[in-house]
Amino acid sequence: MLILGIESSCDETSAALVEDGARILSNVVASQVATHAEYGGVVPELASREHLRAIVPIVRQAFEKAGRRYGDVDAVAVTSGPGLVGSLLVGLTYAKAMALSLGKPLIGVNHLEGHIHSVLLERRTRGEPDPEFPALALIVSGGHTLLVLVTPEENGPGLRYRIIGRTRDDAAGEAYDKVAKLLGLGYPGGPVIDRLAGHGDAHAVPFTPPKIKGSLLDFSFSGIKTAVLRYVQSEALEEEARQRRTHLPATTEQLLQLCSQRTLNLLASFQYAVVEDLWTRTRAAAQAYDVRTVMVSGGVACNSLLRRRFGHLDGLPVGFPSPALSTDNAAMIAAAAYPKMLARRFAGFDLGADPQLQLEVS
């Protein structure tokens, strides 16, 4: 079965062709980083406009790279939420038009379910078996930080989900972006902080782990963001940050020359605190629910320290997608649609964009 996946939930326009939920024939992504960089974050109106410009050529490229024709697809899968409503509508409208014109079924996919399936897709592309269940999925990105208990459906080809932890405020990736903006490091913040943090002392600036009432498995990253701001003010680092902003965009080498050792220590300590909090709560959830496997996905899953830290989780196997499948992409959407295709769980052409769509819990 050949499924066309379309992803446009935030600031990446992507189309992919995936066979049987396991073989990636193409996975094309158009990034909008350059468009949003000067604003230090995604501007929804600009994102929608860029999706409109990119969607037709990106889908065309996906078919050309796969060596397939439009009529070869068996279904069209598209992200219906969560995300930016204007961005979602571009992908949805195109997917509906494509499915209707080809006479193929339409499949709506939750963006978060796509991130979970990115780990399964990575294993399948390498010829490895699916992980043992129950599994614990940590989805960590610019918009989401969730802990999800994943089990197979009892009488179906899909998966069941139970959310057992979530962020109470900022997502981890959002905290990275805001700290980078505060320190004049550019956008997106995750990759640049990851590169610079290796030049600092991760224990130079102590950050107090957040204490969250009601759940040991929920996250909160607004406190550490505020702590970084206070440190910048107390150490008089504002002028240094202002100077860096005048040199953006800048390479890592240029930023290193513009960063004092105090700033590098702050970045290393910030990253260490975030990763340690993610690791600690994931470990607690894995113990509480006696899982057999841990899966980590989302854009922050590209972080080098996080990947090293999660290599040691009480002996549990930990699966990551490749960097190309960690960030928003359409291959994961097509992969998540495959079990829905098998179960004939198709969407109507009245499928709408839901920016607050929740992960279905069974």
C-alpha positions in Angstrom: 0.0 0.0 0.0 1.4 3.4 -1.0 0.4 6.3 1.1 1.0 10.0 0.3 1.6 11.9 3.6 1.3 15.7 3.9 2.5 17.6 6.9 2.0 21.4 7.5 1.2 21.8 11.2 3.8 24.5 11.9 6.6 25.9 9.8 7.7 23.0 7.6 5.9 21.9 4.4 6.4 18.3 3.8 5.2 15.5 1.5 6.3 11.9 1.5 5.5 8.6 -0.1 5.7 5.6 2.2 5.0 2.0 1.3 3.3 -0.4 3.8 4.2 2.0 6.6 7.8 0.9 6.4 9.6 1.8 3.2 10.2 5.5 2.6 10.3 6.2 -1.1 10.6 10.0 -0.6 10.4 12.5 2.2 10.7 16.1 1.1 10.7 19.0 3.5 10.7 22.7 2.9 11.9 24.7 5.9 10.8 28.2 6.8 13.7 28.9 9.2 15.0 31.8 7.2 11.5 33.4 7.0 11.0 33.4 10.8 14.6 33.8 12.0 14.5 37.6 12.2 11.4 37.4 14.5 12.9 34.8 16.9 10.0 32.5 16.4 7.3 31.3 14.1 4.9 34.0 12.8 1.6 32.2 12.0 0.5 34.5 9.2 3.9 34.1 7.4 3.9 30.4 8.0 0.5 30.0 6.2 1.7 32.1 3.3 4.9 30.0 2.9 2.9 26.8 3.0 0.7 28.1 0.2 3.9 28.8 -1.9 5.5 25.4 -1.2 2.8 22.8 -1.1 2.4 22.2 -4.8 6.1 22.0 -5.7 6.9 19.9 -2.6 4.3 17.3 -3.4 5.5 17.2 -7.0 9.1 16.7 -5.8 8.0 13.8 -3.6 6.5 12.0 -6.5 9.5 12.7 -8.8 12.0 11.4 -6.1 9.9 8.3 -5.6 9.5 7.7 -9.3 5.8 7.3 -8.9 2.7 8.9 -10.5 -0.2 10.6 -8.6 -2.5 7.7 -9.5 -0.3 5.1 -7.9 -1.2 6.1 -4.3 -3.8 4.1 -2.4 -4.6 6.9 0.2 -3.8 10.4 1.1 -2.9 11.1 4.7 -2.7 14.6 6.2 -2.1 16.2 9.6 -5.3 17.5 11.0 -3.9 18.9 14.3 -2.6 20.0 16.6 -0.8 23.0 15.2 -1.3 26.4 13.7 -4.8 26.6 12.2 -3.8 28.5 9.1 -0.9 26.1 8.4 -3.0 23.1 9.0 -5.7 24.3 6.6 -3.2 24.6 3.7 -2.2 20.9 4.0 -5.8 19.8 4.6 -7.2 21.7 1.7 -4.6 20.3 -0.7 -5.0 16.7 0.7 -8.7 16.8 0.2 -8.4 18.1 -3.3 -5.8 15.4 -4.1 -7.9 12.6 -2.6 -11.1 13.8 -4.3 -9.5 14.2 -7.7 -7.9 10.7 -7.5 -10.9 9.0 -6.0 -8.7 7.8 -3.1 -9.5 7.7 0.7 -8.5 10.5 3.0 -6.9 9.7 6.3 -6.6 12.3 9.1 -3.6 11.9 11.4 -2.7 13.4 14.7 0.7 15.1 14.6 1.6 13.6 17.9 0.8 10.1 16.8 3.1 10.8 13.8 6.0 11.5 16.2 5.4 8.2 18.0 5.3 6.4 14.6 8.6 8.0 13.6 10.4 5.7 15.9 8.7 2.6 14.5 9.3 3.8 11.0 13.0 4.3 11.8 13.2 0.6 13.0 11.3 -0.7 10.0 13.5 1.1 7.5 16.5 -0.7 9.1 14.8 -4.0 8.9 14.4 -4.3 12.7 11.3 -5.6 14.5 8.9 -3.3 16.3 9.8 -2.6 19.9 8.4 -4.6 22.8 5.3 -3.3 24.4 4.2 -1.7 26.7 6.3 1.2 25.6 6.8 4.7 26.9 7.0 7.5 24.4 8.5 10.9 25.3 7.5 13.4 22.7 9.6 16.5 23.1 9.5 19.4 20.6 8.9 23.1 20.3 5.2 22.8 20.9 4.8 19.6 23.0 6.3 17.7 25.9 4.4 14.6 26.7 4.8 11.1 28.2 2.6 8.6 26.6 2.0 4.9 27.5 1.8 3.0 24.2 0.2 -0.5 23.8 -1.1 -2.5 20.8 -4.8 -2.5 20.1 -6.4 -5.7 21.3 -8.4 -6.3 18.1 -6.8 -4.1 15.5 -3.6 -3.1 13.7 -3.1 0.2 15.5 -1.8 1.4 18.8 -3.5 2.6 22.0 -2.3 5.7 23.9 -2.6 6.9 27.4 -1.1 10.3 28.3 0.6 10.0 31.8 2.6 13.2 31.8 2.6 16.6 30.1 4.0 20.1 30.4 2.1 22.5 32.6 3.4 25.6 30.6 6.3 25.9 28.1 7.4 22.9 26.1 11.1 22.0 26.2 11.8 23.2 22.7 9.9 26.4 23.4 12.2 27.1 26.4 15.2 26.6 24.2 13.9 29.1 21.6 13.1 31.7 24.3 16.4 31.4 26.0 18.2 31.7 22.6 16.2 34.8 21.8 17.0 36.3 25.2 20.7 35.7 24.7 20.8 36.9 21.1 21.7 33.6 19.6 19.1 33.5 16.8 16.4 31.0 15.8 15.8 28.1 16.1 17.3 28.0 19.6 17.7 24.2 20.1 20.5 23.5 17.6 22.6 26.6 18.4 22.4 26.1 22.2 23.3 22.4 21.7 26.4 23.4 19.7 27.5 26.1 22.1 26.8 24.3 25.3 29.7 21.9 24.7 32.1 24.8 25.3 30.7 25.5 28.8 30.6 24.1 32.3 27.3 22.3 32.8 27.6 22.6 36.6 28.6 26.3 36.8 25.1 27.6 37.2 22.8 25.6 39.5 19.2 25.4 38.5 16.6 24.2 41.0 14.5 21.3 39.6 10.8 22.3 39.2 8.4 21.0 41.9 5.0 20.4 40.4 2.0 19.7 42.6 -0.2 16.8 41.7 2.1 14.7 39.5 5.7 13.7 39.5 5.5 13.0 35.8 4.4 16.4 34.6 6.9 19.0 33.2 7.4 22.7 33.7 10.0 24.8 31.9 8.8 28.3 32.5 10.7 28.4 35.8 14.1 27.7 34.3 13.5 30.2 31.6 12.8 32.9 34.3 16.0 31.7 36.2 18.0 32.3 33.0 16.6 35.8 32.7 17.5 36.6 36.3 21.0 35.3 35.8 21.5 37.4 32.8 20.3 40.5 34.7 22.4 39.7 37.8 25.6 39.1 35.8 25.0 42.1 33.5 25.0 40.0 30.3 22.3 42.1 28.5 24.8 44.2 26.6 26.7 41.1 25.4 23.4 39.7 24.1 22.5 42.9 22.4 25.9 42.9 20.6 25.3 39.3 19.3 21.9 40.3 17.9 23.6 42.9 15.6 25.7 40.1 14.1 22.9 37.7 13.3 22.7 35.5 11.3 26.0 34.1 12.6 27.9 30.8 12.4 28.7 28.8 15.5 32.4 29.9 15.3 31.3 33.6 15.1 28.9 33.1 18.1 31.7 31.5 20.1 33.8 34.6 19.6 30.9 36.7 20.7 30.1 34.7 23.9 31.9 35.1 27.2 32.7 32.1 29.2 29.9 33.0 31.6 27.4 32.8 28.8 28.7 29.5 27.6 28.5 28.2 31.2 25.0 29.4 31.4 24.0 27.6 28.2 25.7 24.4 29.3 24.0 24.5 32.7 20.6 25.3 31.1 20.8 22.4 28.7 22.0 20.0 31.4 19.0 21.0 33.7 16.5 20.6 30.9 17.8 17.2 29.8 18.2 16.0 33.4 14.6 16.9 34.1 13.4 15.0 30.9 15.5 12.0 31.9 14.4 11.9 35.5 10.7 12.1 34.8 10.9 9.6 32.0 12.8 7.2 34.2 10.2 7.6 36.9 7.4 6.9 34.4 9.2 3.8 33.0 9.5 2.4 36.5 5.9 3.2 37.5 4.4 1.6 34.5 6.9 -1.3 34.1 7.5 -0.6 30.4 9.6 -2.8 28.1 10.8 0.0 25.7 11.3 3.8 25.7 10.8 5.8 22.5 12.0 9.5 22.2 10.8 11.6 19.4 10.2 15.2 18.3 12.6 18.0 17.3 14.4 18.1 20.6 15.2 14.4 20.2 18.0 15.6 17.9 19.8 17.1 20.9 23.2 15.5 21.4 23.2 15.6 25.2 19.7 14.1 25.4 20.7 11.2 23.1 23.7 10.5 25.3 21.8 10.7 28.6 19.0 8.5 27.4 21.5 5.8 26.4 21.5 4.9 30.1 18.0 4.3 31.4 18.1 1.3 33.7 19.0 -1.0 30.9 15.9 -0.4 28.9 16.2 -0.2 25.1 15.7 3.4 24.0 14.7 4.2 20.4 15.3 7.4 18.6 14.3 8.4 15.0 17.0 9.7 12.8 17.4 13.5 12.8 15.4 13.7 9.5 12.5 11.9 11.1 12.7 13.7 14.4 11.6 17.1 13.2 8.3 17.6 11.5 8.0 15.5 8.3 5.4 13.8 6.2 6.9 10.3 6.3 5.9 9.9 9.9 2.3 11.0 9.0 2.1 8.4 6.2 3.5 5.7 8.6 0.9 6.6 11.3 -1.8 6.4 8.6 -0.9 2.8 7.6 -2.7 1.0 10.4 -5.7 3.3 9.8 -5.6 2.2 6.2 -5.6 -1.4 7.2 -8.6 -0.8 9.5 -10.3 1.4 6.9 -10.6 4.3 9.3 -11.0 6.9 6.7 -11.9 10.6 7.2 -14.8 12.4 5.5 -14.2 15.4 3.3 -15.6 17.5 6.2 -12.4 16.8 8.2 -11.4 20.1 9.8 -8.2 21.6 11.2 -8.1 21.3 15.0 -5.2 23.4 16.5 -5.9 21.8 19.9 -6.4 18.2 18.8 -5.7 15.8 21.6 -4.1 12.4 21.2 -6.8 9.8 21.2 -6.7 7.9 24.4 -8.0 4.3 24.6 
